[in-house]
Every structure is written in structure tokens, then in C-alpha cells.
Amino acid sequence: MADLIKFRVNEDELIMMALKEDITSEDISTNCVMKEYVKGEVNLIAKEDGVICGLEVYKRVFELLDETTVTELFFKDGDKVRNGDLLATVTGDIRVLLSGERTALNYLQRMSGIATYTNKLVELLKGTGITLLDTRKTTPNMRIFEKYAVRVGGGMNHRYNLSDAVMLKDNHISAAGGVKEAIKAAKEYTSFVHKIEVETENLDMVRDAVEAGADIIMLDNMSPEVMKEAVKIIDGKALTECSGNVTKENIEKIKDTGVDFVSSGALTHSAPILDISMKNLHRV
């Protein structure tokens, strides 16, 4: 995972939080049927076609429960899998396999769903020169995993958090008193190394953003026709980003607008999970 995204927190801490959420004191069901150590093995099987993502996280769940657990992976993140593919086998204490199953699958299914959905949108934009971006519309405590999944699916990451970049949205602009005032304030506050992005909702705001020297101008919830006009007004003086309810159903309408980037919150807040199961648990 680390080769595709720069980790800013300890992912083990987040995984442990998820495990503690699922096991507050004990796994009663497992302890009922398995009172002592018995070695077992279980298969990880894809139940639908998609892009797999999160295999190392899946593996790590079991290792954190018991470091002697062995997971053999037959695919790597980014691979396309088909319904029925054997993705991995996990061998170890049957109690660990049972107790870690749901948490491990939650990560893997969620991340694979995001990677699969992202890949579909990337394919729809192929040949346009437009870069697909994610947003901060992520599940709390899942951002690091969800943004990684976007990268695996072929998309790129927008800012990771509020400390990363200056992004002046509608309420920032209202608080400052206008587009020009907000950009002026940002230039006075930040170092010259920080780019300034501003959200615009109409062509007058676009003109103000250009005049004030914004580095990136977001065209928010504009029609394709208005976006084309905005791109003409900007005329290369700033990078352009399209945003606002972009999904796989409507992204093709953006292909001919001339924007540089398109950001979609749907990548992380609306992607369906990829159906994956752990089956055939048996003693060895």
C-alpha cells in the first residue's frame, strides 16, 4: 500500500479501533463453539467482478489478532478479479479466523468497491485528458483507506485534509465578503508556495477569481455549456476543476468542456461494496 499513498497515520491504530469496536470483551459466538486452539484454513472468494483493493489491510487484521496467522494472497491490489476467483487463503487459530472475518471483509469489500467504481469513471474519461479526483467526503476514520482505493482504481487524490491546501468554498467566500476579498486574504495569510483554489458558482465569480489571481478555479454545479464559457474566460490563467454531483451516470457530459480536473464525492460516499466472502472454513 505504501508505494501508492503516503500514510499520514499509523494504519494499525485504525485497524485496532475497528477490531475493538467489533469485540468489546469477547467473541461470544466463537467462544461457544471453539474453546481452545485448533488450526484451520479458510478461503477468500470473489462473488462478483471488479477491481480488488485492500488485500494487505485484510491480511493485517488477522495478524493483529494473532501474529502467527498466515495469509497467502493470489492477487494484488489493482488486479481485476472475476466472480468465483480464489483471492487468498488464511491459515491459523480458528478463533482468530472467525473473530476477524467481519472486520477484514468490511475493509476489503469497501476498498474494492471504491476502486471498482473509480475505475469505471476513469474508463469513461479515457482520452479526454481530464484527471479524476476524489474529495473529503469520506467515512470517518476510513479516509486513508478510501483515498488509497481511489488511487488503486486509477483516480488521483485531491487534498487529504484541511491542512493540505487553501480551498475557498462558498461559506469561506461569504465570510470574507466576496471572491476577490477571500483570495486577497488567502494570499496575505499563506506562503507563496501554497496554491489557492476557489469555488465559483457563476461566470461573474469566475471573472472575479481570474482577476484576483486564483491558481485553481472550481466550477461548481454548472451546466456543460456554462463550464465551456468559464473555461474560455479563464483562458489558461488558472487550472480548472469541475465539481458537483458527478457520477458515472452523468460524467460523460463533462468530457467536452475543456476542464483539467473533475472531482467526485461519489467515489467514496456512494460506491457500492464489492461482494467478497470467506468460505470453506475447515480444520487442518
FENCORCOR-V324901 format. One record per residue. N is the residue number from 1. D_CENTER is the distance of its C-alpha to the mean C-alpha in Angstrom with 1 decimal. Layout:
# FENCORCOR-V324901
[[N & D_CENTER] [N & D_CENTER]]
This chain:
# FENCORCOR-V324901
[[1 & 13.1] [2 & 14.7] [3 & 15.7] [4 & 12.3] [5 & 11.0] [6 & 13.4] [7 & 13.4] [8 & 14.7] [9 & 15.6] [10 & 17.2] [11 & 14.8] [12 & 18.1] [13 & 18.7] [14 & 15.6] [15 & 16.5] [16 & 20.1] [17 & 19.3] [18 & 17.8] [19 & 20.9] [20 & 23.2] [21 & 21.9] [22 & 22.9] [23 & 26.1] [24 & 28.0] [25 & 31.2] [26 & 31.5] [27 & 30.4] [28 & 33.5] [29 & 33.1] [30 & 32.7] [31 & 35.5] [32 & 37.7] [33 & 37.7] [34 & 37.1] [35 & 39.2] [36 & 39.2] [37 & 37.5] [38 & 37.4] [39 & 35.5] [40 & 33.3] [41 & 30.9] [42 & 28.2] [43 & 26.4] [44 & 22.7] [45 & 22.8] [46 & 20.5] [47 & 21.7] [48 & 20.1] [49 & 19.1] [50 & 15.6] [51 & 13.4] [52 & 13.4] [53 & 10.8] [54 & 11.4] [55 & 15.2] [56 & 16.0] [57 & 14.4] [58 & 16.4] [59 & 19.4] [60 & 19.2] [61 & 19.5] [62 & 22.9] [63 & 24.0] [64 & 23.5] [65 & 25.8] [66 & 28.2] [67 & 28.0] [68 & 30.4] [69 & 28.0] [70 & 27.5] [71 & 24.6] [72 & 25.3] [73 & 22.4] [74 & 23.4] [75 & 20.2] [76 & 17.5] [77 & 13.8] [78 & 13.5] [79 & 16.7] [80 & 17.5] [81 & 19.2] [82 & 21.7] [83 & 23.0] [84 & 25.4] [85 & 24.1] [86 & 24.8] [87 & 21.6] [88 & 23.2] [89 & 26.0] [90 & 26.1] [91 & 29.5] [92 & 30.8] [93 & 32.2] [94 & 31.9] [95 & 31.3] [96 & 28.1] [97 & 26.9] [98 & 27.5] [99 & 26.2] [100 & 22.9] [101 & 22.2] [102 & 20.3] [103 & 18.0] [104 & 17.3] [105 & 16.7] [106 & 14.4] [107 & 11.9] [108 & 12.6] [109 & 12.7] [110 & 9.5] [111 & 7.5] [112 & 10.0] [113 & 9.8] [114 & 6.3] [115 & 7.7] [116 & 10.9] [117 & 10.2] [118 & 8.6] [119 & 11.7] [120 & 13.9] [121 & 13.2] [122 & 13.6] [123 & 16.9] [124 & 18.1] [125 & 17.9] [126 & 19.6] [127 & 22.7] [128 & 22.1] [129 & 21.0] [130 & 18.2] [131 & 14.9] [132 & 11.7] [133 & 9.4] [134 & 6.5] [135 & 8.0] [136 & 8.8] [137 & 8.9] [138 & 7.1] [139 & 9.3] [140 & 11.9] [141 & 11.9] [142 & 8.6] [143 & 6.6] [144 & 7.6] [145 & 6.6] [146 & 3.1] [147 & 3.0] [148 & 5.7] [149 & 4.9] [150 & 4.3] [151 & 7.4] [152 & 9.0] [153 & 9.1] [154 & 10.8] [155 & 8.9] [156 & 9.1] [157 & 7.9] [158 & 10.0] [159 & 11.6] [160 & 10.2] [161 & 12.8] [162 & 16.2] [163 & 18.1] [164 & 16.4] [165 & 18.0] [166 & 20.4] [167 & 19.0] [168 & 21.9] [169 & 21.0] [170 & 23.7] [171 & 24.7] [172 & 25.0] [173 & 27.2] [174 & 29.2] [175 & 29.7] [176 & 30.9] [177 & 33.2] [178 & 31.7] [179 & 29.5] [180 & 32.1] [181 & 32.7] [182 & 29.0] [183 & 28.7] [184 & 32.0] [185 & 31.0] [186 & 27.8] [187 & 29.9] [188 & 32.4] [189 & 30.1] [190 & 27.7] [191 & 28.6] [192 & 29.1] [193 & 26.3] [194 & 23.7] [195 & 22.7] [196 & 23.0] [197 & 20.8] [198 & 22.4] [199 & 21.6] [200 & 24.4] [201 & 25.4] [202 & 28.7] [203 & 30.7] [204 & 32.7] [205 & 29.7] [206 & 28.7] [207 & 32.2] [208 & 32.1] [209 & 28.9] [210 & 30.5] [211 & 33.7] [212 & 32.1] [213 & 30.3] [214 & 26.6] [215 & 24.6] [216 & 21.8] [217 & 22.5] [218 & 20.0] [219 & 21.6] [220 & 20.5] [221 & 21.4] [222 & 24.1] [223 & 25.7] [224 & 25.6] [225 & 29.2] [226 & 28.7] [227 & 25.8] [228 & 28.2] [229 & 30.8] [230 & 28.4] [231 & 27.6] [232 & 31.4] [233 & 32.0] [234 & 29.5] [235 & 31.0] [236 & 28.9] [237 & 29.6] [238 & 25.9] [239 & 22.6] [240 & 21.3] [241 & 18.1] [242 & 18.0] [243 & 16.1] [244 & 16.9] [245 & 16.0] [246 & 14.9] [247 & 14.3] [248 & 15.5] [249 & 18.8] [250 & 19.6] [251 & 17.7] [252 & 20.8] [253 & 22.9] [254 & 21.2] [255 & 22.1] [256 & 25.5] [257 & 24.9] [258 & 24.8] [259 & 21.7] [260 & 19.9] [261 & 16.3] [262 & 14.6] [263 & 11.7] [264 & 10.2] [265 & 9.1] [266 & 9.5] [267 & 6.4] [268 & 5.0] [269 & 8.7] [270 & 10.7] [271 & 9.5] [272 & 12.4] [273 & 12.4] [274 & 14.1] [275 & 17.6] [276 & 18.6] [277 & 21.7] [278 & 23.8] [279 & 27.3] [280 & 30.8] [281 & 31.1] [282 & 34.5] [283 & 36.7] [284 & 37.4]]
